[in-house]
C-alpha cells in the first residue's frame, strides 16, 4: 500500500506545477511532466488500471475514476513528447536553478532522462501484438539517441544530521552517531543472488539443479559485506527465501559499501546501467540502431562503476563474455542475458524494475520461495486498502481478488 500512497502523494506536487497558470515556467513544467510520467509508469506496471485523468486534483475530486492502463501509457508518451518539445525551446522560459536537485538547471540532462524514460515505456510493450507494433515503430522513429550515459542522481543537500541524511542510508545504514539502524539487519541477500554471483551451482525450490556460471563476480561484496561468524565466515551469506530464523545461517550479510557509501550520498533517479540495458534490448529487437553487445557491456561496466569498482569491469567482461546467461557471445538468448545482467545491476538501486521485467520476459529464472503456495509468482500487486476505504465505488469496478494478482496480467504482459 505504501507504494501506491506515496507515489500518488508525491505526484500531486508535479501536477500543481503543471497546472500553474504562469507559462513562463515552461522548463519547470517540462521537468514535472517527466517526473509525473516516471512514477505513473511504476503505478501502471505494478497495479494496472488506476486513476489518471481525474487523479491528483486534491479536494476537487476525492474519488477519481480509473483509466485503462494502456490508454495511460499512451498519455505518458504524449506528456514526455510535450516535455521534450518544451525543453528544446528552453530559451523561451525562465531558467531552472538549484531548485532542481537532479541537474541544477542543466536541461540537457533532463532531455536524456526523458528519452530514456520514453525508451523504457515503449520497450515494455515490445511483445504485444495487434496495432501496437505499428504504434511502436512510429514512436521509435523519433527516438534515435540522446539517452543517459551517466547516473541521474538526486541530492537536495544530504548531510549527517537528524532528518537530513540520505533516506537509504538513514533506513538501512547508520544514525547520526554511527549506530546501525533498526532496519539494517532486514536487508540481506537471497541465497540465490549470493550464490549466483559466486558462480555456484544451486538447487531450486522444486529440487531441480540450477547451473552456475563458474564466474566469480566482485560486485557481490560491494552489494553485501561478508559475515564474520559461522561456517561461511569471510563470505557473503544469503538466506533461502522462506526460511525461518531457526534454519537460517547464524549470521547473514548486510548492505555493503557499494550501496551504503556515506550519509550524504546521492540518491538515484535513473542509473546509467539501466539506460544501457534498455538500449541493448532496443537495438537487439531492431527498434533503434547501434551495437547491442557494446550497449550490453556498457551496462555491466556502469554497474561496476556505480558500486565503486570500475577497475574490475574489464576482467569480468573478459571472463563472462562466453558464458551463458551473463555474457553476450555465450548466450543464445540475448534477452535472457540482458535481463540477468540488468537484475544484478539494479539490485539495491531500482530492483522493482527486475520484478516488472521478470513479469514481462520470464527472466532471470530465480527459484520461488520454499513456502510459496502457488507454482508461479504474482503478476501484479493488489490495490491497497486505502482505495477500498476512500474510493470504493471506483476501485470496486476493477473486481480484483487475490486470484487476480496471479492471473489478471498487466496489459503489456502477453
Secondary structure, DSSP 8 states (H G I E B T S, - for coil): -HHHHHHHHHHHHHHHHHH-S-GGGHHHHHHHHHHHHHHHHHHHHHHSSEE-TT-S-GGG-SS--EE-HHHHHHHHHHHHHHHHHHHTTGGGS----TT-TTTTT-HHHHHHHHHHHHHHHHHTTTT--TTHHHHHHHHHTT--S---SS-EEE-S---SSTT-S-HHHHHHSB-TTS-B-GGGGG---BHHHHHHHHT--EE-TTS-EE-------TTHHHHB---SSSTTTTS---B-TT--TTTS-SS---B-TTT---TT--EEEE-HHHHHHHHHHHHHTTSS-S-HHHHHHHHHHHHHHHTT-GGGHHHHHHHHTTSTTT-TTT-S-HHHHHHHHHHHHHTTTSTHHHHHHHHHH--S-----TT-SSSS--SS----HHHHHHSHHHHGGG---TTHHHHS--TT--
